[in-house]
């Protein structure tokens, strides 16, 4: 029973966490950026070529290319980062408030830069 006590305490603090204006504001902006990514992909997916440049960390050439459906990796990764960081932020809210805030800001930054990357990839090939 003592093993689940910290987890149950963190879950009970979720309402308090979202009552803080800055947390809900960052969460809403992150969701906005994720929805923009999905929207861009849905609007342009039919006009995408079979292969798109996605892996820019690879050397120039064919190794950078991925199938067009792989562009969904960017918004899905944003959603995963959003979920994981918000769960961790709620868990650390009581003990380390700075870490809690940094996790929320980190998910917003990740989503923002992922939106920029999605836009650049789509605008480059369209």
C-alpha positions as CSV (number, residue, x, y, z in Angstrom):
1,X,0.0,0.0,0.0
2,X,2.8,2.5,0.7
3,X,4.2,1.9,-2.8
4,X,1.1,3.6,-4.3
5,X,0.8,6.5,-1.8
6,X,3.0,9.0,-3.8
7,X,1.2,8.1,-7.0
8,X,-2.3,8.5,-5.4
9,X,-1.2,11.8,-3.9
10,X,0.0,13.1,-7.3
11,X,-3.2,12.0,-9.0
12,X,-5.2,13.9,-6.3
13,X,-3.2,17.1,-7.1
14,X,-4.1,17.1,-10.8
15,X,-7.0,19.5,-10.2
16,X,-4.8,21.9,-8.3
17,X,-2.2,21.7,-11.0
18,X,-4.6,22.7,-13.8
19,X,-6.1,25.5,-11.7
20,X,-2.8,27.4,-12.0
21,X,-3.3,29.7,-15.0
22,X,0.2,29.3,-16.4
23,X,-0.1,25.5,-16.5
24,X,-3.4,25.5,-18.3
25,X,-2.2,28.2,-20.7
26,X,0.9,26.3,-21.7
27,X,-1.2,23.1,-22.1
28,X,-3.6,24.9,-24.4
29,X,-0.9,26.3,-26.5
30,X,0.8,22.9,-26.8
31,X,-2.5,21.4,-27.9
32,X,-3.0,24.2,-30.4
33,X,0.4,23.5,-32.0
34,X,-0.3,19.7,-32.1
35,X,-3.7,20.4,-33.8
36,X,-2.0,22.8,-36.3
37,X,0.5,20.0,-37.2
38,X,-2.3,17.5,-37.8
39,X,-4.2,20.1,-39.8
40,X,-1.3,20.8,-42.0
41,X,-0.7,17.2,-42.6
42,X,-4.4,16.5,-43.4
43,X,-4.6,19.4,-45.8
44,X,-1.5,18.6,-47.7
45,X,-1.2,14.8,-47.4
46,X,-2.8,14.1,-50.8
47,X,-0.3,16.3,-52.6
48,X,2.8,14.9,-50.9
49,X,5.2,12.9,-53.0
50,X,5.8,9.2,-52.1
51,X,9.0,10.1,-50.2
52,X,9.7,13.2,-48.2
53,X,12.9,14.5,-46.5
54,X,12.4,13.7,-42.8
55,X,15.7,12.6,-41.3
56,X,17.8,15.8,-41.6
57,X,20.4,14.5,-39.2
58,X,21.4,11.9,-41.8
59,X,23.9,12.7,-44.6
60,X,22.4,14.4,-47.7
61,X,20.7,12.1,-50.1
62,X,18.4,9.1,-50.1
63,X,19.0,8.3,-46.4
64,X,17.1,11.5,-45.4
65,X,14.0,10.3,-47.2
66,X,11.0,8.5,-45.6
67,X,7.6,7.5,-46.8
68,X,5.0,10.3,-46.9
69,X,3.0,8.7,-44.1
70,X,6.1,9.0,-41.8
71,X,5.4,12.7,-41.4
72,X,2.8,11.7,-38.8
73,X,5.8,11.0,-36.5
74,X,6.2,14.7,-35.7
75,X,2.7,15.4,-34.2
76,X,2.5,11.9,-32.5
77,X,5.9,12.6,-30.8
78,X,4.5,16.0,-29.7
79,X,1.4,14.3,-28.2
80,X,3.6,11.7,-26.4
81,X,5.9,14.4,-25.0
82,X,2.9,16.4,-23.9
83,X,1.4,13.4,-22.0
84,X,4.6,12.3,-20.4
85,X,5.7,15.7,-19.4
86,X,2.4,16.7,-17.9
87,X,2.2,13.4,-15.9
88,X,5.7,14.0,-14.6
89,X,4.9,17.7,-13.9
90,X,1.9,16.8,-11.8
91,X,4.0,14.2,-9.9
92,X,6.8,16.7,-9.2
93,X,4.5,19.7,-8.4
94,X,4.8,19.3,-4.7
95,X,8.5,18.5,-4.4
96,X,10.3,20.4,-7.2
97,X,8.1,23.1,-8.6
98,X,10.8,24.4,-11.0
99,X,11.1,21.0,-12.6
100,X,7.4,20.9,-12.9
101,X,7.3,24.2,-14.7
102,X,10.3,23.2,-16.9
103,X,8.5,20.1,-18.0
104,X,5.4,22.1,-19.1
105,X,7.6,24.6,-20.9
106,X,9.6,21.8,-22.5
107,X,6.5,20.2,-24.0
108,X,5.4,23.6,-25.4
109,X,8.8,24.2,-26.9
110,X,8.9,20.7,-28.4
111,X,5.5,21.1,-29.9
112,X,6.3,24.5,-31.3
113,X,9.5,23.4,-33.0
114,X,7.8,20.3,-34.2
115,X,5.2,22.5,-35.8
116,X,7.9,24.5,-37.5
117,X,9.6,21.4,-38.8
118,X,6.3,20.0,-40.1
119,X,5.6,23.3,-41.9
120,X,9.1,23.4,-43.4
121,X,8.9,19.9,-44.7
122,X,5.5,20.4,-46.2
123,X,6.4,23.8,-47.7
124,X,9.7,22.4,-49.1
125,X,8.0,19.6,-51.1
126,X,4.7,21.2,-52.0
